[in-house]
Amino acid sequence: MSPNKVQIEERTREIVAPWKNRQGGTIPVLQEVQKELGYLPEDALMVISRELKIPASELYGVATFYAQFHLKPRGRHIIRVCRGTACHVRGSLLIQEKIKNILQVEDNGTTEDLRFTLEPVACLGACGLAPVMMVDGETHGRLTPDKVMTIVESYE
């Protein structure tokens, strides 16, 4: 069950408290709030803005600049599909399309049940296993569209 607005605001204030009246807390606070809530909801960003006296636009700038931060809820399982040259040549686009069809999501989308998020990435560094995808840090290589279904089902 996701936290409500009051719970988000209370927890965010607790996280921000040690950083009040200190320099350099923006990124650590954003990291801790995201770790706690799974993403950076607008309600949390507004609390951080007020408590640290940082303009909301500056917080949004930081949160959208760094790829580690997410402004929307993400799935419990993150599927990263390699789009690097070796994977592309060996069919990663077919793999990606198969995953999109199975999960009914677009690139960088999250399933309605918050079970999966699909992220195409530039390279996973496993070119010898191309095409490759990673689910929650576990690498799956030498993929075919048929293998993808079995892999995705194993995380459900």
Helices and strands as residue ranges (DSSP letters): H 5-16, G 17-19, H 26-37, H 42-52, H 56-65, E 77-82, H 85-89, H 92-103, E 116-121, G 127-129, E 133-135, E 138-140, H 145-154
